[in-house]
Amino acid sequence: ILNVEQSPQSLHVQEGDSTNFTCSFPSSNFYALHWYRWETAKSPEALFVMTLNGDEKKKGRISATLNTKEGYSYLYIKGSQPEDSATYLCAFNAGNNRKLIWGLGTSLAVNP
Amino acid sequence: DGGITQSPKYLFRKEGQNVTLSCEQNLNHDAMYWYRQDPGQGLRLIYYSQIVNDFQKGDIAEGYSVSREKKESFPLTVTSAQKNPTAFYLCASSLIRWGQNTEAFFGQGTRLTVV
């Protein structure tokens, strides 16, 4: 059974703090790893789709790294702002049937 | 604005009734998906469609049905056979089915409550 785990489950930080969280996935049969941000009362929104071992992607203050050999990805937020408050979901694409397998998410609250 | 629209946002259904959730996209995407979210669980795939007039069961298809008569539309029917229909339902689309580097676009969801 393919499993995607995210940690921590929730996180409270102060405005200006930098933070990071982890997505762990099966290291075999890797195809792609997705990160999404889901703000309350809005639709989930894609942040990154990562495919190559060692990939690093950046969007503003948010960046992500990928290690397919050991099966993890880190999402970093530099200088958190209250508008970063959201649930961050990762999803793993296996090479066989390619369905997205979703983690439970990390809920981030940034206090002003 | 291009996007994906789900309606209604909230839906109440009496036990034993079928109900249809709407999902429309104007992104010209070939692939569309229905997910269900329950507390303490990740998104679970109900049905997906790669192209018009084609759809496939996902991991939890029992008690649900779909149609894909138009590229833009992928309605989901929750039938009376679905034992635990109360949940949050999300519709998504992507340019092609789970292509590498293909992100999914999501609607805002429909919260279905069976009373």
Interface residues (C-beta under 8 A of the other chain):
Chain A: V4 Y31 A32 H34 Y36 A41 K42 S43 P44 E45 A46 V49 T51 L89 A91 N93 R98 K99 L100 I101 W102 G103 L104 G105
Chain B: I4 G40 Q41 G42 L43 R44 L45 Y48 G58 D59 L90 R97 W98 Q100 N101 T102 E103 A104 F105 F106 G107 Q108 G109
